[in-house]
């Protein structure tokens, strides 16, 4: 059987494209600086968040020197707390969960972005710079009011943060 030169060329190009696709997918899964969603956080009962010590009162609390934990609850069609106020020049770890349906949690203009699933706790850590204001949006369709689901992340100076939170950052 004779294979025409053009057929050989297209077979080679097709094989090269398939190998390139496999290579890029593999690199994306295990490449440097790429973290997959972890299930290291304990689950919560989405119907009883008022009984969970982390999410009964969504808040930002100081957990170390220039380290803060932000506990956020997403629900149709808002984020709590809103606005979310954190100090500048600190490390903030967000713990986000949902009480009703799947939501997204994206801090606009940054690479902070995660899916929020009822019963699961999404965890992401962000280094804050100087004072600024960022929008928070839900980027997963969550119902008829999805288009209006937004919040605000306010990064304020350390002194302003302590003034708003009783001087101890809590």
DSSP file (Angstrom, degrees, kcal/mol; ACC not computed):
  #  RESIDUE AA STRUCTURE BP1 BP2  ACC     N-H-->O    O-->H-N    N-H-->O    O-->H-N    TCO  KAPPA ALPHA  PHI   PSI    X-CA   Y-CA   Z-CA
    1    1 A X              0   0    0      0, 0.0     2,-0.5     0, 0.0     0, 0.0   0.000 360.0 360.0 360.0 134.3    0.0    0.0    0.0
    2    2 A X        -     0   0    0      0, 0.0     2,-0.5     0, 0.0     0, 0.0  -0.860 360.0-155.7-102.2 128.8    1.3    3.4   -1.0
    3    3 A X        -     0   0    0     -2,-0.5     5,-0.0     2,-0.0     0, 0.0  -0.916  23.1-123.1-105.4 124.8    0.8    6.4    1.4
    4    4 A X     >  -     0   0    0     -2,-0.5     4,-1.9     1,-0.1     3,-0.2  -0.260  18.8-117.3 -65.1 151.1    0.9    9.7   -0.4
    5    5 A X  H  > S+     0   0    0      1,-0.2     4,-2.2     2,-0.2     5,-0.1   0.858 114.9  53.5 -60.0 -38.2    3.4   12.3    0.9
    6    6 A X  H  > S+     0   0    0      1,-0.2     4,-2.5     2,-0.2    -1,-0.2   0.877 107.0  51.9 -65.8 -36.6    0.6   14.8    1.9
    7    7 A X  H  > S+     0   0    0     -3,-0.2     4,-2.2     2,-0.2    -2,-0.2   0.899 109.0  50.2 -65.4 -39.9   -1.0   12.0    4.0
    8    8 A X  H  X S+     0   0    0     -4,-1.9     4,-2.3     2,-0.2    -2,-0.2   0.907 110.5  50.6 -62.3 -41.9    2.3   11.4    5.8
    9    9 A X  H  X S+     0   0    0     -4,-2.2     4,-2.6     1,-0.2    -2,-0.2   0.938 111.7  46.1 -62.1 -47.7    2.6   15.1    6.4
   10   10 A X  H  X S+     0   0    0     -4,-2.5     4,-2.4     1,-0.2    -1,-0.2   0.856 111.7  52.1 -66.6 -34.9   -0.9   15.4    7.9
   11   11 A X  H  X S+     0   0    0     -4,-2.2     4,-2.5     2,-0.2    -1,-0.2   0.919 111.5  47.0 -64.3 -43.4   -0.4   12.2   10.0
   12   12 A X  H  X S+     0   0    0     -4,-2.3     4,-2.4     2,-0.2    -2,-0.2   0.923 113.4  47.6 -64.8 -44.4    2.9   13.7   11.4
   13   13 A X  H  X S+     0   0    0     -4,-2.6     4,-2.4     2,-0.2    -2,-0.2   0.911 112.8  49.5 -63.5 -42.4    1.2   17.1   12.1
   14   14 A X  H  X S+     0   0    0     -4,-2.4     4,-2.3     2,-0.2    -2,-0.2   0.919 111.5  48.4 -62.4 -44.7   -1.7   15.4   13.8
   15   15 A X  H  X S+     0   0    0     -4,-2.5     4,-2.4     1,-0.2    -1,-0.2   0.900 111.1  50.9 -63.0 -41.1    0.6   13.2   16.0
   16   16 A X  H  X S+     0   0    0     -4,-2.4     4,-2.3     2,-0.2    -2,-0.2   0.900 110.2  49.4 -63.2 -42.0    2.6   16.3   16.9
   17   17 A X  H  X S+     0   0    0     -4,-2.4     4,-2.3     2,-0.2    -2,-0.2   0.900 110.8  49.9 -64.5 -41.2   -0.6   18.2   17.9
   18   18 A X  H  X S+     0   0    0     -4,-2.3     4,-2.3     2,-0.2    -2,-0.2   0.928 112.3  47.0 -63.2 -45.5   -1.8   15.2   20.1
   19   19 A X  H  X S+     0   0    0     -4,-2.4     4,-2.4     1,-0.2    -2,-0.2   0.881 111.2  52.3 -64.9 -37.4    1.5   15.0   21.8
   20   20 A X  H  X S+     0   0    0     -4,-2.3     4,-2.6     2,-0.2     5,-0.2   0.911 109.3  49.8 -63.7 -42.4    1.6   18.8   22.4
   21   21 A X  H  X S+     0   0    0     -4,-2.3     4,-2.3     2,-0.2     5,-0.2   0.935 111.7  47.5 -61.7 -47.2   -1.9   18.6   23.9
   22   22 A X  H  X S+     0   0    0     -4,-2.3     4,-2.3     1,-0.2    -1,-0.2   0.906 112.8  50.4 -61.5 -41.3   -0.9   15.8   26.3
   23   23 A X  H  X S+     0   0    0     -4,-2.4     4,-2.6     2,-0.2    -2,-0.2   0.914 111.2  46.5 -63.8 -44.4    2.3   17.7   27.2
   24   24 A X  H  X S+     0   0    0     -4,-2.6     4,-2.4     2,-0.2    -2,-0.2   0.883 113.0  49.4 -68.6 -37.3    0.5   20.9   28.0
   25   25 A X  H  X S+     0   0    0     -4,-2.3     4,-1.5    -5,-0.2    -1,-0.2   0.915 112.7  48.1 -65.9 -42.0   -2.2   19.2   30.1
   26   26 A X  H  X S+     0   0    0     -4,-2.3     4,-1.9    -5,-0.2     3,-0.3   0.932 112.5  48.0 -63.4 -46.1    0.4   17.3   32.0
   27   27 A X  H  X S+     0   0    0     -4,-2.6     4,-2.6     1,-0.2    -2,-0.2   0.907 110.0  53.1 -61.1 -41.9    2.4   20.4   32.7
   28   28 A X  H  < S+     0   0    0     -4,-2.4    -1,-0.2     1,-0.2    -2,-0.2   0.805 111.6  46.6 -63.2 -29.6   -0.7   22.2   33.8
   29   29 A X  H  < S+     0   0    0     -4,-1.5    -1,-0.2    -3,-0.3    -2,-0.2   0.810 132.1  14.7 -83.2 -31.0   -1.5   19.5   36.3
   30   30 A X  H  < S+     0   0    0     -4,-1.9    -2,-0.2    -5,-0.1    -3,-0.2   0.342  91.9 127.4-127.4   5.4    2.0   19.1   37.8
   31   31 A X  S >< S-     0   0    0     -4,-2.6     3,-1.5    -5,-0.2     2,-0.1  -0.110  70.6 -79.1 -65.1 163.4    3.9   22.2   36.7
   32   32 A X  T 3  S+     0   0    0      1,-0.2    -1,-0.1     3,-0.0     3,-0.1  -0.372 114.2  14.4 -65.5 137.0    5.7   24.5   39.2
   33   33 A X  T 3  S+     0   0    0      1,-0.2     2,-0.6    -3,-0.1    -1,-0.2   0.516  94.1 121.8  80.1   4.5    3.5   27.0   41.1
   34   34 A X    <   -     0   0    0     -3,-1.5     2,-0.5    -4,-0.1    -1,-0.2  -0.898  40.5-171.9-104.7 120.6    0.3   25.2   40.1
   35   35 A X        -     0   0    0     -2,-0.6     2,-0.2    -3,-0.1    -5,-0.1  -0.932  12.4-143.5-114.4 132.9   -1.8   24.0   43.1
   36   36 A X        -     0   0    0     -2,-0.5     2,-0.3     1,-0.1    -7,-0.0  -0.492  40.4 -82.2 -85.8 161.9   -4.8   21.9   42.8
   37   37 A X        -     0   0    0     -2,-0.2     2,-0.2     2,-0.1    -1,-0.1  -0.483  52.8-149.4 -65.8 127.4   -7.9   22.3   45.0
   38   38 A X        -     0   0    0     -2,-0.3     3,-0.2    85,-0.2    85,-0.2  -0.630  19.3-150.4 -99.7 157.4   -7.2   20.5   48.2
   39   39 A X        +     0   0    0     -2,-0.2     4,-0.1     1,-0.1    -1,-0.1  -0.109  62.3 117.2-112.9  34.6   -9.6   18.8   50.6
   40   40 A X        +     0   0    0      2,-0.1     2,-0.3    81,-0.1    -1,-0.1   0.710  53.1  85.8 -76.9 -20.9   -7.5   19.5   53.7
   41   41 A X  S    S-     0   0    0     80,-0.3    80,-0.3    -3,-0.2    82,-0.0  -0.620  88.6-109.5 -82.4 138.8  -10.1   21.6   55.4
   42   42 A X        -     0   0    0     -2,-0.3    -1,-0.1     1,-0.1    -2,-0.1  -0.349  37.3-112.0 -63.9 146.6  -12.8   19.9   57.4
   43   43 A X        -     0   0    0     77,-0.1     2,-0.3    -4,-0.1    77,-0.2  -0.268  28.4-146.6 -74.2 165.6  -16.3   19.9   55.9
   44   44 A X        -     0   0    0     75,-2.0     2,-0.9     8,-0.0     5,-0.1  -0.896  23.5-106.8-129.0 159.6  -19.2   21.8   57.4
   45   45 A X    >   -     0   0    0     -2,-0.3     3,-2.0     3,-0.2     6,-0.2  -0.802  28.6-158.1 -86.2 107.4  -22.9   21.3   57.5
   46   46 A X  G >  S+     0   0    0     -2,-0.9     3,-0.6     1,-0.3    -1,-0.2   0.746  90.5  53.8 -61.7 -24.0  -24.2   23.9   55.0
   47   47 A X  G 3  S+     0   0    0      1,-0.2    -1,-0.3     2,-0.1     3,-0.1   0.548 113.7  41.8 -87.1  -6.8  -27.6   23.9   56.7
   48   48 A X  G X   +     0   0    0     -3,-2.0     3,-1.6     1,-0.1     4,-0.4  -0.212  63.4 135.7-133.2  44.3  -26.2   24.6   60.2
   49   49 A X  G X   +     0   0    0     -3,-0.6     3,-1.1     1,-0.3     6,-0.2   0.781  68.8  68.6 -63.9 -25.3  -23.5   27.2   59.6
   50   50 A X  G 3  S+     0   0    0      1,-0.3    -1,-0.3    -3,-0.1     6,-0.1   0.713 100.7  49.1 -65.3 -18.4  -24.9   29.1   62.7
   51   51 A X  G <  S+     0   0    0     -3,-1.6     2,-0.5    -6,-0.2    -1,-0.3   0.498  89.6  94.8 -98.2  -6.1  -23.6   26.2   64.8
   52   52 A X  S <> S-     0   0    0     -3,-1.1     4,-2.1    -4,-0.4     3,-0.3  -0.764  70.5-143.1 -89.7 127.0  -20.1   26.1   63.2
   53   53 A X  T  4 S+     0   0    0     -2,-0.5     4,-0.3     1,-0.2    -1,-0.1   0.776  98.5  49.9 -62.8 -26.1  -17.6   28.1   65.3
   54   54 A X  T  4 S+     0   0    0      1,-0.1     5,-0.2     2,-0.1    -1,-0.2   0.860 123.9  25.4 -78.8 -34.8  -15.8   29.3   62.1
   55   55 A X  T >4 S+     0   0    0     -3,-0.3     3,-0.5    -6,-0.2    -2,-0.2   0.408  91.2  92.7-115.2   1.5  -18.8   30.5   60.2
   56   56 A X  T 3< S+     0   0    0     -4,-2.1     2,-0.4     1,-0.3    -1,-0.1   0.900 107.1  22.4 -61.6 -38.7  -21.4   31.4   62.8
   57   57 A X  T 3  S-     0   0    0     -4,-0.3    -1,-0.3    -5,-0.2    14,-0.1  -0.830  88.6-143.1-127.4  92.8  -20.1   35.0   62.7
   58   58 A X    <   +     0   0    0     -3,-0.5     2,-0.3    -2,-0.4    23,-0.2  -0.317  46.1 132.9 -55.6 134.1  -18.3   35.6   59.4
   59   59 A X  E     -A   71   0A   0     12,-0.6    12,-3.2    -5,-0.2     2,-0.4  -0.941  57.6-102.4-165.5 176.9  -15.3   37.9   60.3
   60   60 A X  E     -A   70   0A   0     -2,-0.3     2,-0.4    10,-0.2    10,-0.2  -0.994  40.6-179.5-117.6 129.8  -11.6   38.7   60.0
   61   61 A X  E     -A   69   0A   0      8,-2.8     8,-2.9    -2,-0.4     2,-0.3  -0.972  30.5-113.0-133.6 149.7   -9.5   37.8   62.9
   62   62 A X  E     +A   68   0A   0    107,-0.4     6,-0.3    -2,-0.4     3,-0.1  -0.620  33.1 169.4 -78.5 131.7   -5.8   38.1   63.8
   63   63 A X  E     -     0   0A   0      4,-2.6     2,-0.3    -2,-0.3     5,-0.2   0.418  63.5 -18.3-121.6  -3.4   -4.0   34.7   64.0
   64   64 A X  E >  S-A   67   0A   0      3,-1.4     3,-1.6     0, 0.0     2,-0.6  -0.968  99.6 -37.0-178.4-175.7   -0.4   35.9   64.1
   65   65 A X  T 3  S-     0   0    0      1,-0.3     3,-0.1    -2,-0.3    -3,-0.0  -0.537 130.2 -16.4 -66.8 112.7    2.0   38.7   63.5
   66   66 A X  T 3  S+     0   0    0     -2,-0.6    25,-2.8     1,-0.2     2,-0.4   0.761 115.2 119.1  58.2  28.1    0.6   40.3   60.3
   67   67 A X  E <   +Ab  64  91A   0     -3,-1.6    -4,-2.6    23,-0.2    -3,-1.4  -0.989  38.4 176.9-125.5 132.7   -1.4   37.1   59.7
   68   68 A X  E     -Ab  62  92A   0     23,-2.8    25,-2.7    -2,-0.4     2,-0.4  -0.947  21.6-145.2-135.0 152.0   -5.2   37.1   59.5
   69   69 A X  E     -Ab  61  93A   0     -8,-2.9    -8,-2.8    -2,-0.3     2,-0.5  -0.977  12.7-161.0-116.7 130.7   -8.0   34.6   58.8
   70   70 A X  E     -Ab  60  94A   0     23,-2.8    25,-3.2    -2,-0.4     2,-0.6  -0.956   2.1-160.1-114.1 119.6  -11.1   35.8   57.0
   71   71 A X  E     -Ab  59  95A   0    -12,-3.2   -12,-0.6    -2,-0.5     2,-0.4  -0.890  18.0-178.4-102.0 116.7  -14.2   33.6   57.3
   72   72 A X  E     - b   0  96A   0     23,-2.9    25,-2.0    -2,-0.6     2,-0.5  -0.933  16.5-159.4-123.6 136.9  -16.7   34.3   54.5
   73   73 A X  E     -Cb  80  97A   0      7,-2.7     7,-2.3    -2,-0.4     2,-0.4  -0.969   8.4-158.5-115.4 127.8  -20.1   32.8   53.8
   74   74 A X  E     +Cb  79  98A   0     23,-2.9    25,-1.7    -2,-0.5    26,-0.4  -0.861  22.4 157.3-102.1 139.0  -21.6   33.0   50.3
   75   75 A X  E >   -C   78   0A   0      3,-2.5     3,-3.7    -2,-0.4     2,-0.7  -0.972  51.1 -42.6-153.3 164.2  -25.3   32.8   49.8
   76   76 A X  T 3  S-     0   0    0      1,-0.3    70,-0.1    -2,-0.3     3,-0.0  -0.556 124.6 -11.9 -67.4 110.9  -27.9   33.7   47.2
   77   77 A X  T 3  S+     0   0    0     -2,-0.7    73,-0.4    68,-0.1    -1,-0.3  -0.272 122.0  43.2-136.4  62.6  -27.1   36.6   46.4
   78   78 A X  E <   -C   75   0A   0     -3,-3.7    -3,-2.5    71,-0.2     2,-0.4  -0.958  59.4-120.3-157.6 170.2  -24.4   38.1   48.7
   79   79 A X  E     -C   74   0A   0     71,-0.4     2,-0.4    -2,-0.3    -5,-0.2  -0.934  35.7-116.7-116.7 145.7  -21.2   37.6   50.6
   80   80 A X  E    S+C   73   0A   0     -7,-2.3    -7,-2.7    -2,-0.4   -21,-0.1  -0.996  93.6  34.3-129.4 127.1  -21.0   37.9   54.4
   81   81 A X  S    S-     0   0    0     -2,-0.4     2,-0.3   -23,-0.2    -1,-0.1   0.521  86.6-155.3 -80.2 158.2  -19.3   40.0   55.8
   82   82 A X  S    S+     0   0    0      1,-0.3     2,-0.1    -2,-0.1    71,-0.1  -0.915  79.5  32.6-144.6 117.7  -19.6   42.8   53.3
   83   83 A X  S    S-     0   0    0     69,-0.5     2,-0.7    -2,-0.3    -1,-0.3   0.497  85.5-152.8 -77.2 156.7  -17.4   44.9   53.2
   84   84 A X  E     -f  153   0B   0     68,-3.2    70,-2.9    -2,-0.1     2,-0.5  -0.891  14.3-161.8 -97.0 113.9  -14.6   42.6   54.1
   85   85 A X  E     +f  154   0B   0     -2,-0.7     2,-0.3    68,-0.2    70,-0.2  -0.878  15.7 168.0-108.5 124.2  -11.9   44.7   55.7
   86   86 A X  E     -f  155   0B   0     68,-2.6    70,-2.4    -2,-0.5     2,-0.2  -0.935  35.2-104.5-130.8 154.1   -8.3   43.5   56.0
   87   87 A X  E     -f  156   0B   0     -2,-0.3     3,-0.4    68,-0.2    70,-0.2  -0.478  36.5-110.0 -80.4 150.8   -5.1   45.3   57.0
   88   88 A X  S    S+     0   0    0     68,-2.7    42,-0.2     1,-0.2    41,-0.1  -0.308  95.2  25.7 -71.6 159.0   -2.5   46.3   54.4
   89   89 A X  S    S+     0   0    0     40,-1.7     2,-0.3     1,-0.2    -1,-0.2   0.880 100.6 109.6  54.9  45.8    0.9   44.6   54.2
   90   90 A X  S    S-     0   0    0     -3,-0.4    38,-3.2    39,-0.2     2,-0.5  -0.873  72.0-108.6-139.4 172.2   -0.3   41.3   55.8
   91   91 A X  E     -bD  67 127A   0    -25,-2.8   -23,-2.8    -2,-0.3     2,-0.5  -0.935  33.6-169.3-106.6 122.7   -1.1   37.7   54.9
   92   92 A X  E     -bD  68 126A   0     34,-3.1    34,-3.0    -2,-0.5     2,-0.6  -0.956   9.1-160.2-118.0 125.3   -4.8   36.9   54.8
   93   93 A X  E     -bD  69 125A   0    -25,-2.7   -23,-2.8    -2,-0.5     2,-0.4  -0.922  14.0-150.3-103.5 119.7   -6.1   33.4   54.5
   94   94 A X  E     -bD  70 124A   0     30,-3.5    30,-1.9    -2,-0.6     2,-0.5  -0.753  10.2-168.1 -90.5 131.7   -9.7   33.2   53.3
   95   95 A X  E     -bD  71 123A   0    -25,-3.2   -23,-2.9    -2,-0.4     2,-0.4  -0.979  18.9-178.9-115.6 113.7  -11.9   30.4   54.4
   96   96 A X  E     +bD  72 122A   0     26,-2.8    26,-3.0    -2,-0.5     2,-0.3  -0.940   9.6 162.8-123.8 134.6  -15.0   30.5   52.2
   97   97 A X  E     -b   73   0A   0    -25,-2.0   -23,-2.9    -2,-0.4     2,-0.4  -0.899  26.2-129.5-139.3 171.1  -18.1   28.3   52.2
   98   98 A X  E     -be  74 118A   0     19,-0.5    21,-0.8    22,-0.4   -23,-0.2  -0.931   4.7-160.5-123.8 146.8  -21.7   28.4   50.9
   99   99 A X  S    S+     0   0    0    -25,-1.7   -24,-0.1    -2,-0.4     3,-0.1   0.498  86.4  11.7-101.4  -4.1  -24.9   27.8   52.7
  100  100 A X  S    S-     0   0    0      1,-0.5     2,-0.2   -26,-0.4   -25,-0.1   0.607 116.1  -4.4-135.8 -66.2  -27.1   27.1   49.6
  101  101 A X  S    S-     0   0    0    -27,-0.1    -1,-0.5    16,-0.1     2,-0.3  -0.723  83.1 -67.1-130.7 177.6  -25.7   26.5   46.1
  102  102 A X        +     0   0    0     -2,-0.2     2,-0.3    15,-0.1    15,-0.2  -0.522  57.7 172.3 -70.5 132.5  -22.4   26.6   44.3
  103  103 A X  E     -G  116   0B   0     13,-2.7    13,-3.3    -2,-0.3     2,-0.3  -0.779  26.7-125.5-128.2 173.4  -20.9   30.0   44.1
  104  104 A X  E     -G  115   0B   0     36,-0.3     2,-0.4    -2,-0.3    11,-0.2  -0.887  10.4-155.6-116.6 156.6  -17.6   31.6   43.0
  105  105 A X  E     +G  114   0B   0      9,-2.6     9,-1.8    -2,-0.3     2,-0.4  -0.896  23.9 164.0-134.1 103.3  -15.3   33.8   45.0
  106  106 A X  E     -GH 113 137B   0     31,-2.1    31,-2.3    -2,-0.4     2,-0.9  -0.981  31.4-148.5-126.0 127.0  -13.1   36.1   42.9
  107  107 A X  E >   - H   0 136B   0      5,-2.4     3,-1.7    -2,-0.4     5,-0.4  -0.844  36.5-123.9 -90.7 108.9  -11.3   39.2   44.1
  108  108 A X  T 3  S+     0   0    0     27,-2.5    27,-0.3    -2,-0.9     3,-0.1  -0.253  90.0  19.9 -61.3 132.6  -11.3   41.3   40.9
  109  109 A X  T 3  S+     0   0    0      1,-0.4    -1,-0.3    25,-0.1     2,-0.2   0.473 114.4  77.2  88.7   3.2   -7.9   42.4   39.7
  110  110 A X  S <  S-     0   0    0     -3,-1.7    -1,-0.4     2,-0.2    -3,-0.0  -0.723  89.0-110.6-128.3-179.4   -6.0   39.7   41.6
  111  111 A X  S    S+     0   0    0     -2,-0.2     2,-0.8    -3,-0.1    -3,-0.1   0.232  77.1 120.3 -98.5  14.8   -5.4   36.0   41.1
  112  112 A X        +     0   0    0     -5,-0.4    -5,-2.4    12,-0.0     2,-0.3  -0.706  35.9 139.1 -79.2 111.6   -7.6   35.1   44.2
  113  113 A X  E     +G  106   0B   0     -2,-0.8     2,-0.3    -7,-0.2    -7,-0.2  -0.934  16.6 155.4-159.0 126.7  -10.3   32.9   42.7
  114  114 A X  E     -G  105   0B   0     -9,-1.8    -9,-2.6    -2,-0.3     2,-0.4  -0.985  39.8-111.2-151.3 160.6  -12.0   29.8   43.9
  115  115 A X  E     -G  104   0B   0     -2,-0.3     2,-0.6   -11,-0.2   -11,-0.2  -0.772  28.5-147.0 -91.8 140.0  -15.2   27.8   43.6
  116  116 A X  E     -G  103   0B   0    -13,-3.3   -13,-2.7    -2,-0.4     2,-0.4  -0.940  16.9-174.2-115.2 116.2  -17.4   27.7   46.7
  117  117 A X    >   -     0   0    0     -2,-0.6     3,-2.2   -21,-0.2   -19,-0.5  -0.909  32.7-104.8-114.9 133.6  -19.3   24.5   47.3
  118  118 A X  B 3  S+e   98   0A   0     -2,-0.4   -19,-0.1     1,-0.3     3,-0.1  -0.306 108.3  16.4 -55.7 133.2  -21.9   24.0   50.1
  119  119 A X  T 3  S+     0   0    0    -21,-0.8   -75,-2.0     1,-0.3     2,-0.3   0.235 111.0  93.8  87.8 -14.3  -20.5   21.8   52.8
  120  120 A X    <   -     0   0    0     -3,-2.2     2,-0.6   -77,-0.2   -22,-0.4  -0.772  67.3-138.6-108.4 156.0  -16.9   22.4   51.6
  121  121 A X        -     0   0    0     -2,-0.3     2,-0.4   -80,-0.3   -80,-0.3  -0.954  13.1-154.1-116.9 113.9  -14.4   25.0   52.8
  122  122 A X  E     -D   96   0A   0    -26,-3.0   -26,-2.8    -2,-0.6     2,-0.4  -0.705  12.4-162.7 -85.0 136.4  -12.3   26.7   50.1
  123  123 A X  E     +D   95   0A   0     -2,-0.4     2,-0.3   -28,-0.2   -28,-0.2  -0.981  17.0 161.1-125.0 127.7   -9.0   28.0   51.4
  124  124 A X  E     -D   94   0A   0    -30,-1.9   -30,-3.5    -2,-0.4     2,-0.4  -0.994  23.8-145.1-145.1 143.9   -6.8   30.6   49.7
  125  125 A X  E     -D   93   0A   0     -2,-0.3     2,-0.4   -32,-0.3   -32,-0.2  -0.895  15.5-173.7-114.1 136.2   -4.1   32.8   51.0
  126  126 A X  E     -D   92   0A   0    -34,-3.0   -34,-3.1    -2,-0.4     2,-0.6  -0.975  19.9-140.7-130.7 139.2   -3.3   36.3   49.7
  127  127 A X  E     -D   91   0A   0     -2,-0.4     2,-0.3   -36,-0.2   -36,-0.2  -0.893  26.0-147.3 -95.9 124.0   -0.5   38.8   50.5
  128  128 A X        -     0   0    0    -38,-3.2   -38,-0.1    -2,-0.6     3,-0.1  -0.677  13.1-168.8 -93.9 148.7   -1.9   42.3   50.7
  129  129 A X        -     0   0    0      1,-0.4   -40,-1.7    -2,-0.3   -39,-0.2   0.103  50.1 -26.2-103.4-139.9    0.0   45.4   49.7
  130  130 A X  S    S-     0   0    0    -42,-0.2    -1,-0.4     1,-0.2    25,-0.1  -0.108  91.4 -58.3 -70.4 172.6   -1.0   49.0   50.4
  131  131 A X  S    S+     0   0    0     -3,-0.1     2,-0.3   -43,-0.1    25,-0.2  -0.224  73.9 140.1 -55.1 136.8   -4.5   50.3   51.0
  132  132 A X  E     - I   0 155B   0     23,-1.8    23,-3.0    -3,-0.1     2,-0.4  -0.962  44.9-120.7-164.9 170.5   -6.9   49.6   48.1
  133  133 A X  E     - I   0 154B   0     -2,-0.3     2,-0.3    21,-0.2    21,-0.2  -0.996  27.1-175.2-127.9 131.6  -10.4   48.6   47.3
  134  134 A X  E     - I   0 153B   0     19,-3.0    19,-3.1    -2,-0.4     2,-0.3  -0.920  22.1-124.1-124.6 148.4  -11.3   45.5   45.3
  135  135 A X  E     - I   0 152B   0     -2,-0.3   -27,-2.5   -27,-0.3     2,-0.5  -0.650  17.0-150.3 -85.4 149.2  -14.6   44.1   44.1
  136  136 A X  E     -HI 107 151B   0     15,-2.3    15,-2.6    -2,-0.3     2,-0.3  -0.988  21.2-178.9-117.6 128.8  -15.6   40.6   45.0
  137  137 A X  E     -HI 106 150B   0    -31,-2.3   -31,-2.1    -2,-0.5     2,-0.6  -0.915  31.4-124.0-128.1 154.7  -17.8   38.8   42.5
  138  138 A X        -     0   0    0     11,-1.4   -33,-0.2    -2,-0.3    11,-0.1  -0.873  24.6-176.9 -91.3 120.5  -19.5   35.4   42.2
  139  139 A X        +     0   0    0     -2,-0.6     2,-0.4   -25,-0.2    -1,-0.1   0.142  59.5  80.1-109.4  20.3  -18.3   33.9   38.9
  140  140 A X  S    S-     0   0    0    -36,-0.2   -36,-0.3     6,-0.1     2,-0.1  -0.996  91.9-109.5-122.0 128.0  -20.4   30.7   39.1
  141  141 A X        +     0   0    0     -2,-0.4   -39,-0.1     1,-0.2     3,-0.1  -0.363  44.9 168.0 -59.2 124.4  -24.0   31.0   38.0
  142  142 A X        -     0   0    0      1,-0.4     2,-0.3    -2,-0.1    -1,-0.2   0.285  51.3 -62.3-126.4   8.1  -26.0   30.7   41.2
  143  143 A X  S >  S-     0   0    0      1,-0.1     3,-1.8   -66,-0.0    -1,-0.4  -0.854  77.0 -39.5 138.3-172.5  -29.6   31.7   40.2
  144  144 A X  T 3  S+     0   0    0      1,-0.3     3,-0.3    -2,-0.3    -1,-0.1   0.758 131.1  46.2 -62.4 -28.5  -31.7   34.6   39.0
  145  145 A X  T >  S+     0   0    0      1,-0.2     3,-1.7    -3,-0.1     4,-0.3   0.247  77.2 112.2 -98.1  13.7  -29.9   37.2   41.0
  146  146 A X  G X   +     0   0    0     -3,-1.8     3,-2.0     1,-0.3    -8,-0.3   0.860  67.9  63.5 -54.0 -40.4  -26.4   36.1   40.2
  147  147 A X  G 3  S+     0   0    0     -3,-0.3    -1,-0.3     1,-0.3    -2,-0.1   0.728 106.3  44.7 -61.5 -21.3  -25.7   39.2   38.1
  148  148 A X  G <  S+     0   0    0     -3,-1.7     2,-1.0     2,-0.0    -1,-0.3   0.344  81.3 115.7-103.5   5.7  -26.0   41.3   41.2
  149  149 A X    <   +     0   0    0     -3,-2.0   -11,-1.4    -4,-0.3     2,-0.3  -0.654  42.9 126.9 -82.5 104.4  -24.0   39.1   43.6
  150  150 A X  E     - I   0 137B   0     -2,-1.0   -71,-0.4   -73,-0.4     2,-0.3  -0.952  30.6-176.9-149.6 167.1  -20.9   41.2   44.6
  151  151 A X  E     - I   0 136B   0    -15,-2.6   -15,-2.3    -2,-0.3     2,-0.4  -0.828  24.2-108.0-150.6-171.4  -19.1   42.4   47.6
  152  152 A X  E     - I   0 135B   0     -2,-0.3   -68,-3.2   -17,-0.2     2,-0.6  -0.995   9.7-158.8-135.4 135.6  -16.1   44.6   48.5
  153  153 A X  E     -fI  84 134B   0    -19,-3.1   -19,-3.0    -2,-0.4     2,-0.6  -0.966  16.7-165.4-109.0 115.8  -12.7   43.8   49.9
  154  154 A X  E     -fI  85 133B   0    -70,-2.9   -68,-2.6    -2,-0.6     2,-0.7  -0.911   6.6-162.9-106.0 117.7  -11.2   46.9   51.6
  155  155 A X  E     +fI  86 132B   0    -23,-3.0   -23,-1.8    -2,-0.6     2,-0.2  -0.898  23.2 176.6 -96.9 114.4   -7.5   46.8   52.3
  156  156 A X  E     -f   87   0B   0    -70,-2.4   -68,-2.7    -2,-0.7     5,-0.0  -0.716  35.8 -82.0-117.7 165.6   -6.8   49.6   54.9
  157  157 A X     >  -     0   0    0     -2,-0.2     4,-2.6   -70,-0.2     5,-0.2  -0.239  42.6-112.5 -62.8 156.4   -3.8   50.8   56.8
  158  158 A X  H  > S+     0   0    0      1,-0.2     4,-2.6     2,-0.2     5,-0.2   0.896 117.8  50.3 -58.7 -42.0   -2.9   48.8   59.9
  159  159 A X  H  > S+     0   0    0      1,-0.2     4,-2.2     2,-0.2    -1,-0.2   0.903 111.3  47.8 -66.2 -40.2   -3.8   51.8   62.2
  160  160 A X  H  > S+     0   0    0      2,-0.2     4,-1.8     1,-0.2    -2,-0.2   0.906 112.0  50.5 -65.7 -40.4   -7.2   52.2   60.5
  161  161 A X  H  X S+     0   0    0     -4,-2.6     4,-1.3     1,-0.2    -2,-0.2   0.935 112.1  46.3 -61.6 -47.1   -7.9   48.5   60.8
  162  162 A X  H  <>S+     0   0    0     -4,-2.6     5,-3.7     1,-0.2     7,-0.3   0.861 109.8  55.0 -66.1 -34.8   -7.0   48.5   64.5
  163  163 A X  H ><5S+     0   0    0     -4,-2.2     3,-0.6     1,-0.2    -1,-0.2   0.860 110.7  45.2 -64.5 -35.8   -9.1   51.6   65.1
  164  164 A X  H 3<5S+     0   0    0     -4,-1.8    -1,-0.2     1,-0.2    -2,-0.2   0.733 116.7  46.4 -77.5 -23.1  -12.1   49.8   63.5
  165  165 A X  T ><>S-     0   0    0     -4,-1.3     5,-0.8    -5,-0.2     3,-0.8  -0.073 122.1 -90.3-118.3  33.1  -11.6   46.6   65.5
  166  166 A X  T < 5 -     0   0    0     -3,-0.6    -3,-0.2     1,-0.2    -4,-0.1   0.670  69.3 -74.6  75.5  18.4  -10.9   47.8   69.0
  167  167 A X  T 3 <S+     0   0    0     -5,-3.7    -1,-0.2    -6,-0.2    -4,-0.1   0.198 124.3  76.5  86.3 -19.2   -7.1   48.2   68.9
  168  168 A X  T < 5S-     0   0    0     -3,-0.8    -2,-0.1    -6,-0.2  -106,-0.1   0.447 100.9-115.8-106.8   0.4   -6.2   44.4   68.9
  169  169 A X  T   5       0   0    0     -4,-0.3  -107,-0.4    -7,-0.3    -3,-0.1   0.625 360.0 360.0  78.5  12.7   -7.1   43.6   65.3
  170  170 A X      <       0   0    0     -5,-0.8    -4,-0.1  -109,-0.2  -110,-0.1   0.373 360.0 360.0-119.0 360.0   -9.9   41.2   66.3
